[in-house]
């Protein structure tokens, strides 16, 4: 019984007696971002130039580097990440894909159709 109310919100459950449960696309994007950064080897999410400039002036967006589209109960996620140097990129990306897919499906009940990852950079940690 999923239907879209507006372009950025999906209705999970609508019951005339109780009300409706709606999830904004930004919430799904935040879930994906948090799940991705929990995987060791992922340094941070990488946004576009607008996100980078806005974070420098103090406006941080938790969904930086994440694009989500929800259509008919299926979620497609595009992530841009910065990796830590020394980690196996294919293995780490597979862990990210599994973790993001699992988090979205468990927390929202929506089916996660695809998790696409773009490596935007490599972070070189400096030991002191």
C-alpha positions in Angstrom: 0.0 0.0 0.0 2.8 2.4 -0.9 2.1 5.5 -2.8 3.9 8.8 -3.3 2.4 11.9 -1.7 4.9 14.2 -3.2 8.2 13.9 -5.1 10.4 13.6 -2.0 8.2 11.5 0.3 6.9 8.0 0.2 3.9 6.7 2.2 4.6 3.3 3.8 1.3 2.7 5.4 -2.0 4.5 5.2 -4.8 3.6 7.5 -7.9 5.8 7.5 -8.5 5.1 11.2 -5.0 5.9 12.4 -3.2 8.0 9.9 -0.3 7.6 7.5 3.4 6.9 7.9 5.6 8.9 5.5 9.3 8.8 4.9 11.2 11.6 3.2 13.9 10.7 0.7 16.4 12.6 2.9 15.8 10.2 5.7 16.6 7.2 3.5 19.7 9.1 2.3 20.7 9.7 5.9 20.3 6.0 6.7 22.5 5.2 3.7 25.1 7.7 4.7 25.4 6.6 8.3 25.5 2.9 7.3 28.3 3.5 4.7 30.5 5.5 7.1 30.3 2.7 9.7 32.3 0.4 7.4 36.0 0.4 8.1 38.0 1.7 5.2 35.4 4.4 4.4 36.9 7.8 5.4 33.9 10.0 4.6 31.1 10.8 2.2 32.2 13.0 -0.7 29.8 15.6 -2.0 29.7 17.8 -5.0 31.2 21.3 -5.0 28.0 22.9 -3.7 28.0 20.6 -0.6 31.7 21.2 0.0 31.2 25.0 -0.1 28.1 24.9 2.2 30.0 22.8 4.7 32.8 25.3 4.9 30.3 28.1 5.8 28.9 26.0 8.6 25.9 24.4 6.9 26.6 20.7 7.1 24.3 18.3 5.4 24.3 14.7 6.6 23.2 13.4 3.2 26.3 14.8 1.5 27.4 12.4 -1.2 24.2 10.4 -1.3 21.5 10.5 -4.0 18.3 8.4 -3.4 15.4 7.7 -5.6 12.3 5.8 -4.4 9.9 4.5 -6.9 7.1 2.1 -6.2 8.6 0.8 -3.0 12.1 0.2 -4.5 15.1 2.3 -3.5 18.1 3.1 -5.7 21.1 4.6 -3.9 24.1 6.4 -5.4 27.0 7.0 -3.0 30.2 9.0 -3.4 32.8 8.0 -0.8 36.4 8.8 0.2 38.3 5.7 1.0 41.1 5.3 3.5 44.5 4.4 2.0 45.5 0.7 2.2 42.0 -0.9 2.1 40.9 -3.3 -0.6 38.5 -1.2 -2.7 36.3 -4.0 -4.1 36.0 -5.8 -0.8 35.2 -2.6 1.1 32.7 -1.5 -1.5 30.9 -4.8 -1.2 30.7 -4.4 2.6 29.3 -0.9 2.1 26.7 -2.2 -0.4 25.6 -5.0 1.9 25.4 -2.7 5.0 23.5 0.1 3.2 21.0 -2.3 1.6 20.5 -4.1 5.0 20.0 -0.8 6.9 17.5 0.6 4.4 15.5 -2.6 4.2 15.4 -3.1 8.0 14.7 0.4 9.0 12.1 1.4 6.3 10.7 -1.8 5.0 11.4 -0.7 1.5 13.2 -2.9 -1.0 16.7 -1.7 -1.9 17.2 -2.4 -5.6 20.7 -1.1 -6.1 23.6 0.6 -4.2 26.0 2.2 -6.6 29.3 3.5 -5.3 31.7 6.1 -6.8 35.1 6.4 -5.2 35.7 10.1 -5.1 39.1 10.0 -3.4 41.6 8.4 -1.1 42.4 9.8 2.3 46.0 9.6 3.5 46.0 9.4 7.3 48.9 11.2 8.9 50.1 9.4 12.1 51.5 11.6 14.8 
